[in-house]
């Protein structure tokens, strides 16, 4: 067999084994019992909603295959016209081979990604308290959801500005500074406390993000800033992280461009991701129109040794090529190949299948 095809065949074989396993069959039963009625949810906006995604993720890196069955439920609970409670949890099994041909061994983890109360003061200001996704850059808040991301793996610079798994504990202020037909300006500021034990771990920090959106061209640019207020044994000084982002999604084109840059105390880097859904071939629901090629280029630069900052220890460049296929009923198939260039070059093959669900907790008034 051609050596270039061996990782794909290995990943496919291992994915088949897990699809026939008992945990995956239980997952399928759970999803079959959970209805997905977006129409009813839209008619009853004041009714609590259960949403989220479930998926089976497979990754082969240097011949070793990793399998992850995932359920990420999300609940939104409105309490009147001004108060909203929302939460998202990640329930994940992690299975990996002890060697390239050996059996799989794994464990189960559960993570409460956020649990927050949003108080809508007026159309220009929302106050959030609790555990929330750290608003640094755009990837953490907009693209980490299992059913939204275009590639299985997060960018290499994801840890810059997000720190403790992307979540903070404290208070966040979010609102529109100005909004009209020409330009929209929004601002998000937050303060997080230090918590090193228990489920709600976070670092003590303050931060701010500003975004400027031009509705006519559907272009968004913005900056992010985080000041880490606590010191560690590895670095006794207060630390700053800065970032910038650019998104462009033309209104009359299926092309989309997303990009970010971040600079931290010990490393910096960027990523740029583009997608183009082939909807011009018979529409989005045609056989070809469901296909969406994806390309991401990313690079990190090590400025100084940094312990536990989540970035590669050496300068790294990575190119990701993928194909997303949008199946009916909110099911998506992801396939991608990544080539990493660093002190040691490597190949990564990913295959994922995800499902998005949405249902009201109870029926609301018609």
VMD Tcl script that draws the C-alpha trace (Angstrom):
set ca {
  {0.00 0.00 0.00}
  {1.17 3.53 -0.74}
  {2.73 4.96 2.45}
  {0.85 8.25 1.98}
  {-2.48 6.42 2.25}
  {-1.62 4.39 5.36}
  {-2.57 7.14 7.89}
  {-5.95 7.65 6.21}
  {-6.68 3.91 6.15}
  {-5.58 3.53 9.78}
  {-7.77 6.43 10.94}
  {-10.75 5.08 8.97}
  {-10.32 1.59 10.41}
  {-10.09 2.88 13.98}
  {-13.08 5.15 13.46}
  {-15.11 2.16 12.24}
  {-14.20 0.23 15.39}
  {-15.37 3.02 17.65}
  {-18.58 3.53 15.66}
  {-19.50 -0.05 16.56}
  {-18.53 0.32 20.20}
  {-20.99 0.45 23.11}
  {-20.33 4.12 24.08}
  {-21.09 5.31 20.57}
  {-24.31 3.26 20.39}
  {-25.45 4.86 23.67}
  {-24.66 8.24 22.18}
  {-26.82 7.45 19.14}
  {-29.75 6.41 21.36}
  {-29.46 9.70 23.27}
  {-29.54 11.71 20.04}
  {-32.50 9.77 18.65}
  {-34.50 10.53 21.80}
  {-33.64 14.22 21.58}
  {-35.86 16.07 19.06}
  {-34.57 18.89 16.91}
  {-37.31 21.42 16.24}
  {-35.90 24.81 15.24}
  {-39.28 26.08 14.03}
  {-40.92 25.64 17.42}
  {-37.90 27.15 19.17}
  {-38.19 30.27 17.03}
  {-41.92 30.61 17.80}
  {-41.32 30.39 21.55}
  {-38.42 32.74 22.30}
  {-39.16 32.94 26.06}
  {-39.01 29.16 26.55}
  {-35.76 27.58 27.80}
  {-33.80 25.89 25.02}
  {-31.46 22.93 25.01}
  {-28.99 23.07 22.17}
  {-25.47 21.90 21.46}
  {-23.67 19.29 19.46}
  {-22.40 15.74 19.51}
  {-19.62 14.25 17.49}
  {-17.02 11.59 16.91}
  {-13.51 12.96 16.36}
  {-10.56 11.00 14.99}
  {-6.99 12.27 14.63}
  {-3.86 10.46 13.45}
  {-0.55 12.13 14.29}
  {2.73 10.43 13.37}
  {0.98 7.07 13.13}
  {-0.78 7.30 16.52}
  {-4.57 7.58 16.41}
  {-6.69 9.47 18.94}
  {-10.48 9.03 19.15}
  {-12.88 11.34 21.01}
  {-16.65 10.89 21.34}
  {-18.03 14.27 22.46}
  {-21.34 15.71 23.67}
  {-21.49 19.47 24.25}
  {-24.96 20.44 25.56}
  {-25.92 24.11 25.87}
  {-28.89 25.52 27.76}
  {-30.41 29.00 27.49}
  {-32.93 29.97 30.19}
  {-34.66 33.37 29.86}
  {-36.08 34.93 33.03}
  {-38.20 37.82 31.87}
  {-37.25 40.46 29.34}
  {-33.88 41.45 30.83}
  {-32.29 38.39 32.46}
  {-30.84 35.35 30.70}
  {-29.03 32.31 32.15}
  {-26.86 30.28 29.78}
  {-24.39 27.44 30.12}
  {-22.34 25.01 28.02}
  {-20.65 21.79 29.10}
  {-18.16 19.57 27.28}
  {-18.48 15.81 27.96}
  {-15.63 14.02 26.24}
  {-14.02 10.60 26.08}
  {-10.37 10.43 25.04}
  {-9.05 7.17 23.61}
  {-5.53 6.67 22.27}
  {-3.33 3.81 21.17}
  {-0.56 2.61 23.45}
  {1.47 2.03 20.28}
  {0.79 2.35 16.56}
  {-0.89 -1.06 16.32}
  {-1.98 -1.60 19.92}
  {-5.37 -1.35 21.63}
  {-7.06 1.87 22.70}
  {-7.01 3.12 26.27}
  {-8.84 6.17 27.46}
  {-10.65 8.22 30.04}
  {-13.68 10.48 30.40}
  {-13.62 14.20 31.26}
  {-16.33 16.80 31.82}
  {-15.73 20.55 31.60}
  {-18.12 23.37 32.43}
  {-17.08 25.90 29.79}
  {-19.38 28.66 30.97}
  {-22.27 29.30 33.35}
  {-23.30 32.94 33.25}
  {-26.12 35.34 33.96}
  {-26.69 38.09 31.38}
  {-28.58 41.20 32.43}
  {-29.67 43.34 29.46}
  {-29.61 46.86 30.86}
  {-30.56 48.49 27.54}
  {-29.87 47.91 23.81}
  {-26.34 49.28 24.29}
  {-25.22 47.45 27.44}
  {-25.30 43.89 28.78}
  {-23.76 42.94 32.15}
  {-22.55 39.36 32.53}
  {-21.55 37.66 35.80}
  {-20.30 34.14 36.46}
  {-18.09 31.90 34.38}
  {-17.78 33.05 30.76}
  {-15.61 32.48 27.70}
  {-12.65 34.88 27.85}
  {-13.35 37.59 25.22}
  {-9.87 37.73 23.72}
  {-9.75 37.64 19.92}
  {-12.60 35.95 18.10}
  {-11.92 32.21 17.99}
  {-12.71 31.47 21.63}
  {-16.22 32.98 21.68}
  {-17.28 32.40 18.08}
  {-15.64 29.22 16.79}
  {-14.89 26.82 19.64}
  {-18.37 25.28 19.51}
  {-18.22 21.75 18.12}
  {-20.89 22.42 15.48}
  {-19.46 25.74 14.21}
  {-15.72 25.30 13.73}
  {-14.44 24.52 10.23}
  {-11.42 22.46 11.31}
  {-11.21 20.01 14.18}
  {-8.17 21.55 15.89}
  {-7.93 25.06 17.35}
  {-5.22 27.42 16.05}
  {-1.74 27.11 17.54}
  {-2.01 30.55 19.22}
  {-5.34 29.75 20.92}
  {-3.78 29.80 24.40}
  {-2.55 33.39 24.02}
  {-5.05 35.57 25.88}
  {-7.36 32.71 26.90}
  {-5.16 30.91 29.45}
  {-7.22 28.53 31.67}
  {-8.98 26.57 28.94}
  {-10.55 29.74 27.56}
  {-12.77 30.58 30.55}
  {-12.80 33.34 33.17}
  {-14.67 33.86 36.44}
  {-15.90 37.36 37.17}
  {-17.78 40.19 35.49}
  {-18.02 41.25 31.84}
  {-19.53 44.37 30.25}
  {-20.56 44.19 26.61}
  {-22.27 46.72 24.37}
  {-22.49 48.85 21.25}
  {-20.64 52.16 21.38}
  {-22.17 53.26 18.09}
  {-24.22 51.59 15.37}
  {-25.52 52.90 12.05}
  {-25.72 51.84 8.40}
  {-22.07 52.75 7.81}
  {-20.20 51.47 10.84}
  {-20.84 49.58 14.07}
  {-18.49 49.78 17.05}
  {-18.72 47.32 19.95}
  {-16.70 47.01 23.11}
  {-16.24 44.20 25.66}
  {-14.41 44.61 28.98}
  {-13.93 41.98 31.69}
  {-12.40 41.29 35.09}
  {-11.58 37.76 36.27}
  {-10.66 36.52 39.73}
  {-7.93 34.03 40.62}
  {-9.22 30.50 41.28}
  {-6.84 27.54 41.18}
  {-9.00 24.72 42.60}
  {-12.32 23.10 41.87}
  {-14.34 23.17 38.66}
  {-14.23 26.92 38.02}
  {-10.48 27.50 37.62}
  {-9.41 30.88 36.26}
  {-6.63 33.47 36.38}
  {-6.81 36.99 37.82}
  {-6.86 39.35 34.86}
  {-8.51 42.34 33.20}
  {-9.05 42.76 29.50}
  {-10.77 44.64 26.73}
  {-11.77 43.97 23.12}
  {-12.92 46.51 20.54}
  {-14.51 45.57 17.21}
  {-15.39 47.77 14.23}
  {-17.80 46.34 11.66}
  {-18.64 47.85 8.26}
  {-22.08 46.49 7.18}
  {-21.67 47.53 3.53}
  {-18.58 45.41 2.91}
  {-19.18 42.98 5.83}
  {-15.65 43.63 7.02}
  {-14.70 43.53 10.71}
  {-11.46 44.61 12.34}
  {-10.65 44.70 16.02}
  {-8.10 44.63 18.82}
  {-7.83 42.72 22.09}
  {-5.86 43.32 25.28}
  {-5.37 41.32 28.48}
  {-3.40 42.28 31.58}
  {-2.60 39.30 33.81}
  {-2.67 40.53 37.41}
  {-1.16 37.58 39.23}
  {2.42 36.35 39.15}
  {3.72 32.80 38.89}
  {6.90 31.01 39.90}
  {7.97 31.01 36.25}
  {7.37 34.71 35.70}
  {7.10 37.14 38.62}
  {6.12 40.15 36.51}
  {2.64 41.19 35.42}
  {2.06 40.06 31.86}
  {0.29 41.67 28.92}
  {-1.11 40.01 25.82}
  {-2.24 41.98 22.76}
  {-4.14 40.81 19.70}
  {-5.86 41.88 16.51}
  {-8.40 40.25 14.22}
  {-9.82 40.70 10.73}
  {-12.93 39.00 9.34}
  {-14.40 39.44 5.87}
  {-17.60 37.71 4.71}
  {-18.86 39.28 1.44}
  {-22.67 39.34 1.28}
  {-22.94 38.01 -2.29}
  {-20.21 35.40 -2.16}
  {-19.75 32.09 -0.29}
  {-16.15 33.11 0.41}
  {-15.22 33.80 4.05}
  {-11.95 34.97 5.59}
  {-11.10 34.88 9.30}
  {-7.76 35.79 10.83}
  {-6.09 36.66 14.13}
  {-2.74 37.81 15.47}
  {-1.64 37.61 19.11}
  {1.49 38.67 20.97}
  {2.29 37.36 24.45}
  {5.16 37.64 26.92}
  {7.04 34.68 25.45}
  {5.57 34.00 22.01}
  {3.52 35.45 19.19}
  {1.79 34.16 16.09}
  {-1.06 34.37 13.62}
  {-3.61 32.28 11.79}
  {-5.65 32.99 8.66}
  {-8.51 30.72 7.57}
  {-10.56 30.85 4.39}
  {-13.59 28.84 3.26}
  {-15.57 28.73 0.03}
  {-18.77 26.70 -0.12}
  {-19.50 25.47 -3.65}
  {-23.13 26.62 -3.55}
  {-22.99 28.02 -7.09}
  {-23.26 24.43 -8.34}
  {-26.99 23.85 -7.91}
  {-27.43 25.65 -4.57}
  {-26.41 24.81 -1.01}
  {-28.48 21.62 -0.90}
  {-27.10 20.08 -4.09}
  {-24.60 17.23 -4.04}
  {-21.68 19.53 -4.87}
  {-23.12 22.61 -3.13}
  {-22.84 20.89 0.26}
  {-19.04 20.77 -0.08}
  {-16.93 23.50 1.56}
  {-13.13 23.51 1.08}
  {-11.15 25.00 3.97}
  {-7.59 26.30 4.15}
  {-5.75 27.66 7.18}
  {-2.21 28.99 7.40}
  {-0.71 29.58 10.82}
  {2.65 30.30 12.37}
  {4.09 30.80 15.87}
  {7.34 32.45 16.92}
  {9.06 31.66 20.21}
  {10.41 34.91 21.70}
  {11.75 33.43 24.95}
  {11.34 30.24 26.99}
  {7.84 30.08 28.45}
  {6.67 27.37 30.82}
  {3.08 26.24 30.31}
  {1.99 28.96 27.88}
  {0.40 26.37 25.59}
  {2.40 27.23 22.45}
  {5.10 25.17 20.67}
  {8.55 25.39 22.24}
  {10.12 26.24 18.87}
  {9.12 28.33 15.85}
  {6.37 26.42 14.04}
  {4.59 26.79 10.73}
  {1.50 24.74 9.86}
  {-0.72 24.48 6.80}
  {-4.19 22.88 7.13}
  {-6.22 21.67 4.14}
  {-9.76 20.42 4.74}
  {-13.14 19.57 3.21}
  {-16.37 20.05 5.17}
  {-19.48 18.33 3.85}
  {-22.84 19.69 5.08}
  {-25.21 16.71 5.27}
  {-28.97 17.13 5.88}
  {-30.41 17.51 9.40}
  {-27.47 19.53 10.82}
  {-24.90 16.76 10.29}
  {-21.41 17.69 9.08}
  {-18.45 15.58 7.99}
  {-14.98 17.08 8.44}
  {-11.80 15.79 6.83}
  {-8.45 17.55 6.90}
  {-4.72 17.13 6.42}
  {-2.15 19.27 8.23}
  {1.57 19.57 7.61}
  {3.70 20.97 10.44}
  {7.12 22.50 9.84}
  {9.29 22.91 12.95}
  {12.36 21.29 14.49}
  {10.58 18.03 13.61}
  {8.15 17.99 10.67}
  {4.94 16.02 10.94}
  {1.59 15.09 9.37}
  {-1.83 15.21 11.01}
  {-4.96 13.55 9.54}
  {-8.38 14.39 11.01}
  {-11.81 12.85 10.37}
  {-14.87 14.06 12.31}
  {-18.63 13.65 12.22}
  {-20.79 16.14 14.16}
  {-24.49 16.72 14.76}
  {-26.23 19.91 15.94}
  {-29.41 19.62 18.02}
  {-31.88 22.21 19.29}
  {-35.12 21.71 21.20}
  {-37.31 23.70 23.64}
  {-37.52 22.38 27.20}
  {-41.30 22.71 27.07}
  {-43.87 24.01 24.62}
  {-44.53 27.72 24.77}
  {-47.62 29.67 23.87}
  {-48.40 29.86 20.19}
}
mol new
graphics top color blue
foreach p $ca { graphics top sphere $p radius 0.5 }
foreach p [lrange $ca 0 end-1] q [lrange $ca 1 end] { graphics top cylinder $p $q radius 0.2 }
display resetview
